[in-house]
Amino acid sequence: MADIYDRGKALAIRMLAPRSKGGKGLEMTLIKTTEAEYNPDTSTYEGGTVEYQGSALRDNYAEEDIDNTNILTEDVKFIISPVQLDGSDMPRISDGDQIVFNGDTYGVVNVSTWNFAGLTVGFEVQARS
């Protein structure tokens, strides 16, 4: 029998799944920049990006939350599923990552884990276009 943590995570996964799969979210892409590594053949540092396919809900901040210092008018809030579309775990999201959602690209400004009784069941992200 699944414990409360497994059920909490499963509930978050179902809720944040794309609408095409019965959830409330939409598909999104998390783009993480990889650390630059030195390539001795070209004598340059090379970095790249890695893309992760997932799902999320997007919401606007309430007017009383917008202080035009930490949260700007154009900032949006995402709640991102803890798993990718293929079922594997979503990597930890970091400031500076990018999110492509519904054709728009956003930069991650701030991220916190969305917890249920101490278990990460998703990520809450402040993003800016």
Buried (B, 14 or more C-beta within 10 A) or exposed (E): EEEEBEEBBEEBBEBBBBEEEEBBBBBBBBBBEEEEEEEEEEEEEEEEEEEBBBBBBBEEBEEEEBEEEEBBEEBBBBBBBBBBBEEEEBEEBEEEBBBBBEEEEBBBBBBEBBEBEEBBBBBBBBBEE
